[in-house]
């Protein structure tokens, strides 16, 4: 057995230290766990009700005539030191009750059952004396004390009972503890020692307790006051000490045996009654067996009856099923017959009805019925099993014959109708332009008449789309004749009525002098005529293309399932310029493009004729026409009028081709100059190009900049190449030709170069070439007059690469004497030489406005060369003197 905390001397000393100064002696100290429970229920640990470690200490305090006994509760502080928590007087202890919900029996409560005698509040822990817990008036859960084992519990309770008996003269009631077990435990765990009166002041009370002097009362829960008093009176007759437990047990055994013998005796005395009960049971058994036999017979009869009923129900169910199936079959046959029925009025309309405008409602109704009837006889509208029936196949074949007959009649009628409609318009001259009157084509009446048959075309496509190809070709062929005649008549009258110069403008021929200009005749009416041609016919062609796409059911709008038949239903939806979103099928889109080609093919020739006519009058008007065409191209989208875009692209290519032709001719004219004899002054194509460029910039419209820039690049490149070849024809005057023509190019294009990037690039190129030509020509003039002087300087510079400067005066040809001769021959009449340079420059230049700037360049170049010569002389010939640079500068300034 583990050592009990009641034998822990250190614990007892800690308790004595905690109550030091109270003059009390600690009899026993033992560790316990404190918790709270509810009256009538076991202790349940929840939040805030966890068991807390405590120490119970029994102490006594001796006074003059009596001794007081106390029960102290001590707790552990934060530092692990015991400190006083509560103090109870043992004289108030009325009952010790073991908690029944604890199966170990180690949890008990110490309570006082007297009401109103003390105020037993356990909430605060002030170190004042308190009474034990009053279970009947306590408003909070009473504390419960749990020991480590039963031995510690018995030891503590025996100590309390002994003190209560010896000091206080009474014993508290014991509830929930077997007094016999407790007496046996006390006998086994109490050491054999003689009884003696223990002096409570000398030390703790030992466990030696006189059994005869101890009085214990056991009480059960839920016992009334009367029963409690009867039990107390009964137990008083068996008052024994705890040490007489064996005698008490023997007496209980004898009484139990006597009670059992009495019970057996009573049973033997009641034997006749038992026999009667057995006889009644046998009779009841026989009745039950008879009842069971009868129930078996009835069960067999009921089973046979149930089988008959099930057979009858089965036959009834089959008959009912046959009836339902027959009814369903009749209904299905009725529905099938409805599908197979062909109304006579529809049959007559499909096979021989009229297609005039008054009878179109009947034709549309017949088409809708025929389409629905064919769909109803095809899977999945009809069950697959029905589709293979002979009657269904025969009826479908009959409907197919009706469909083919109607489609053939309708397509033949529409082909003839389209041809007759167009022939009527062509034969009427009021629809076309006439002399002195431009007539804008108007197809509104034709479209209105065609819309009458739009729904018919939609149903025809649903019935048999193979007929649509021939109808589309017939429509395109007829309308193409009308459109081409309208365009031809309009173009002819447009050219006739346009007031333009009878003599075409020549931009490439004829001399151009300083005061001469090219013909400035106004040719804007030519471009306006071309723009008017596009303004009238491009929207017309777009509308015709879009109308054709809708009218001939390319966009998936052919849904002939409308039920209302007013005038609007006979038409089609409003035409939108962009309907490519409706043409989803690539094959339909390809067929549409082919049909549009047939519809509009050939009309481009009349547009080409207008372009060629405008080109002959003024080739530069190709720029204006190109800009107009580009604006129309940017306004068109890749829609059903895609062929119109192709037409505009062809027109743009035609205009570009004509303009390129003009540029090529201009290039040929420029190249002819190189085959001529020596030419002086500014070549003719330089000012001519400036005039052409100015007019081209005036004609630019829209996005024609690329076209013009390409022309600039080609023309200027040929001009510069030709200029170089012409200049090379006479090397003596090569630089003069170059600088004069490059200067003229810059002067004539100065304003345009500021606003046209392409011309600005060639302007800078001409400027660089001009500077190079000026430098070469000035150098030639200077060397012509001062050749010996500067050749002498060049020989000195060459010798400086191989010989030290101080040795050069001693070399042959560059000695001091040679220097003196060269200076004397070159500079003795320097003013005359300079004057000769100026006169020669003035004589060779054809352009007088270039002379001042060129003479300034000549003087500057001469001074730079002479300055270099003077520095060489000062370095190589220190003692020699020549005219200074400042003297030369003054001399040049005075000339």
Protein Blocks (a to p, Z undefined) as FASTA:
>chain_A
ZZdfklmmklmmmmmmmmgoklpacfbdcddddddddehiacdddehiaccddddddddd
ddfkbccdddddddddfkopacdfbdcdfklpmbdcddfklmnopaccdddfbghkaccd
fkbmcfcddddddfklpcbdcdddddfblklmmmmmmmmmmmmmmmnopacddehiafkl
mmmmmmmmpccdddddddfklmccdfbdcfklpccddddehiafklmmmmmmmmmmmgcc
fklmmmmmmmmmmmmmmmmmmmmmmmmmmmmmmmmmmmmmmmmmmmmmmmmmmmmmmmmm
mmmmmmmmmmmmmmmmmmmmmmmmmmmmmmmmmmmmmmmpccfklmmmmmmpcfbfklmm
mmmmmmmmmmmmmmmmpcfkbcfklmmpmklmmmmmmmmmmmmmmmmmmmmmmmmmmmmm
mmmmmmpmklpccehiacdddfklmmmmmmmmmmmmmmmmmmommlmmmmmmmmmmmmmm
mmmmmmmmmmmmmmmmpccdfbdcdfkgccddfkbccdfbdfklmmmmmmmmmmmmmmmm
mmmmmmmmmmnopnopacckbfbdcfklmmccdddfblmlmmmblklmmmmmmmmmmmmg
ojlmmmmmmmmmmmmmmmmlmmmmmmmmmmmmmmpccdfklmmmmmmmmmmmmmmmmmmm
mmmmmmmmmmmmmmmccdehjdfklmmmmmmmmmmmmmpghjlmmmmmmmmmmmmmmmmm
mmmmmmmmpmklmmmmmmmmmmmmmmmmmmmmmmmmklmmmmmmmmmmmmmmmmmmmmmm
mmmmmmmmmmmmmmmmmmmmmpcfklmmmpghiamklmmmmmmmmmmmmmlmmmmmmmmm
mmmpmblklmmmmmmmmmmmmmmmmmmmmmmmmmmmmmbccddfklmmmmmmmZZ
